[in-house]
Amino acid sequence: MQKKKQAGLIHHIELYVSDLQKSIDFWGWLLGELGYTEFQKWEKGRSYKLKDSYIVFVQAEEKHLDVPYHRCRVGLNHLAFYGESIDQVNRLTTELKKKGVRILYENRHPYAGGMNHYAVYLEDPDRIKVEIVAP
């Protein structure tokens, strides 16, 4: 008998991206560091899974690329993930900087979310804000 899923948990999130390969390079590495594994792969998309939830990245059609994403418009502001520890957040921050990823609120890092909130904030290739939070 299959175990009943918890009502209300996110099943999946699907994001349309401007450059699938850049997104795969970025998200494949970052999500791998957070314990996700590649789940689905096709010409115009890729997904990564952790337990019962997965995140999908799909290449947006050319006709929809005229207005770039901005987190202050109506819609998604950011995605936040738990890290496994403060050490992991620190290690990811170092690696992200080496990869040239923009770290947000660097002058307040790692407490940009408040003194009891240890996290790194960054942007993906489409400038979607991402947060990795220490438990």
C-alpha positions in Angstrom: 0.0 0.0 0.0 1.4 3.4 -1.0 2.0 5.9 1.8 -0.5 8.8 1.8 1.2 12.1 0.9 0.9 15.0 3.3 -1.8 17.4 2.1 -0.4 20.9 1.4 3.2 20.0 0.7 4.5 21.3 -2.6 4.5 18.6 -5.3 6.6 20.5 -7.8 7.5 24.0 -8.9 8.0 24.8 -12.6 10.1 27.8 -13.7 10.5 29.0 -17.3 14.0 30.2 -18.0 15.6 32.4 -20.6 18.6 30.1 -21.2 18.1 26.5 -20.3 21.8 25.5 -20.4 22.8 28.4 -18.0 20.0 27.4 -15.7 21.0 23.7 -15.8 24.7 24.6 -15.0 23.6 26.8 -12.1 20.7 24.9 -10.6 22.1 21.4 -11.3 25.2 22.2 -9.2 23.3 24.1 -6.4 20.4 21.6 -6.1 22.9 18.8 -6.1 24.7 20.4 -3.2 21.3 20.5 -1.4 20.6 16.8 -2.0 18.5 16.9 -5.1 19.1 14.5 -8.0 18.3 14.8 -11.7 14.7 13.5 -12.1 13.6 14.2 -15.7 15.5 15.3 -18.8 14.2 16.4 -22.2 15.3 18.8 -25.0 13.5 21.8 -23.5 13.7 21.0 -19.8 15.2 19.4 -16.8 13.9 18.6 -13.3 15.6 17.8 -10.0 13.9 15.9 -7.2 14.3 15.7 -3.4 12.1 13.1 -1.7 8.5 13.7 -3.0 9.0 17.2 -4.5 10.7 18.4 -7.6 11.7 21.6 -9.4 11.3 21.9 -13.1 13.2 24.3 -15.5 11.8 24.8 -19.0 13.2 26.8 -21.8 10.8 29.8 -22.4 9.8 30.3 -26.0 11.5 33.1 -27.8 8.3 35.1 -28.1 8.1 35.3 -24.3 11.7 36.5 -23.7 11.0 40.2 -24.5 10.3 41.2 -20.8 12.9 39.8 -18.4 12.1 38.5 -15.0 12.1 40.9 -12.0 11.3 39.7 -8.5 9.5 42.9 -7.6 6.8 42.4 -10.3 3.7 40.4 -9.6 4.7 36.8 -9.2 7.5 34.9 -7.5 9.8 36.9 -5.3 12.3 34.2 -4.3 12.9 30.6 -3.5 14.3 29.6 -0.1 15.9 26.3 0.8 17.1 24.9 4.0 20.8 24.1 4.1 22.1 21.4 6.3 24.2 23.6 8.6 26.0 27.0 9.0 29.1 25.3 7.6 27.3 24.3 4.5 25.9 27.9 4.0 29.5 29.2 4.4 30.9 26.6 2.0 28.2 27.3 -0.6 28.8 31.1 -0.2 32.5 30.6 -1.0 31.8 28.3 -4.0 29.1 30.7 -5.3 31.6 33.6 -5.2 34.2 31.5 -7.0 31.6 30.8 -9.7 30.9 34.5 -10.1 27.4 34.3 -8.8 26.0 37.6 -7.4 25.6 37.5 -3.6 22.9 39.8 -2.5 23.0 42.0 0.6 26.7 41.2 1.0 27.2 44.1 3.4 24.7 42.4 5.8 25.7 38.7 5.0 25.0 36.3 6.7 22.4 38.1 8.7 20.5 40.0 6.0 17.3 38.3 7.1 17.9 39.3 10.8 20.2 38.4 13.6 18.5 35.0 14.1 18.5 34.1 10.4 21.8 32.8 9.0 21.5 32.6 5.3 23.1 33.5 1.9 21.0 35.3 -0.7 22.0 35.1 -4.4 20.6 35.4 -7.9 20.3 32.7 -10.5 21.0 33.3 -14.2 17.6 35.0 -14.7 18.0 37.0 -11.5 15.6 35.0 -9.5 16.5 35.5 -5.9 17.5 32.3 -4.0 18.0 31.9 -0.3 19.9 29.1 1.5 19.1 29.1 5.2 21.0 27.4 8.0 18.6 25.4 10.2 
